[in-house]
Amino acid sequence: MFPLLEALRPRQWVKNLLLFAGLLFTFDVPHSVNDYLHALLGFALFCLLSGCAYLVNDIRDVAADRLHPVKKNRPIASGRLSVSVATLFVVCAAPLTLLLGWRLLGTAFCITMTAYLALTLSYSWGLKKIVIVDVMAVATGFVLRAVAGAAALPVMASEWLLLCTFLLALFIALMKRRAEIVALGQNAPTRSILAEYSQEFLEQLATLTATTCLIAYLLYTVLSPTGRNHPYLIATSLFVLYGIFRYLYLTYRQGLGEAPEVVLRHDRPLQIAVILWVLAVIVALQFRNVPTGTPHTASRSYSCFRILT
């Protein structure tokens, strides 16, 4: 039982916190208890589904993982969990997760989960061997997490949220590839795609992506409907800027970045920046532009179907 739980990679589940973005960016709109319960349920279902995807990936890569200095200790690669047991769990758990998502959170959430599963399976079966496409597929997985979190409420995820999510995830994926090259070399037998990259090339792509991500977030805080209605939202960009700079520092100067989830769990300054960013967004969303001639005490009305912008 413990090897199976370890193979589901609960430490990776921190990535699924992105499902709460829908709640965060609609914090100026009253939420019911059901909204919070749906967000938590969506998070739990995505953790189980992503765990199944990790199992499939480990089954596919068992031979290569046994040659890796760290991955050789994974349950399947080390022999502590048999391939047959892992396969049986995936065959049973994945359809059940999709069914629960459909019955409890609706069709849109189920479709997003299905798209995520199809993407991760495609990644394990071949996309991770195609240069550039591999990191873009990883970033798209994070976008689907954001879409799923919005669908669970339900709200509509805006193009701004999806764009910023994609660029930030792409930046982290590129930095992960760079860290792998530094640690293993371009001709590492455990990941053939590294031969298609170089450290300098990845650094150029990462710099371009980080710059684009920051510009996109700045434009979001100014030009989007949310930014126009909440003038103080632009102040949250300071924490985004620090977070990107801090991650670059940890990767270039501290030799980290091969495991982004470990960096986020253990680097206290980065954790503080994320927490302060969340709090800053919540506070900024409480202040709205008041139209000319409208009293400050004017009541706000919302449509029954809230739009996340």
Secondary structure, 3 states (H helix, E strand, C coil): CHHHHHHCCHHHHHHHHHHHHHHHCCCCCCCCHHHHHHHHHHHHHHHHHHHHHHHHHHHHCHHHHCCCCCHHHCHHHHCCCCHHHHHHHHHHHHHHHHHHHHHHHCHHHHHHHHHHHHHHHHHHHCHHHCCCHHHHHHHHHHHHHHHHHHHCCCCECCHHHHHHHHHHHHHHHHHHHHHHHHHHCCCCCCCHHHHHCCHHHHHHHHHHHHHHHHHHHHHHHHHCHHHHHCHHHHHHHHHHHHHHHHHHHHHHCCCCCCCHHHHHHHCHHHHHHHHHHHHHHHHHCCCCCCCCCCCCCCCCCCCCCCECC
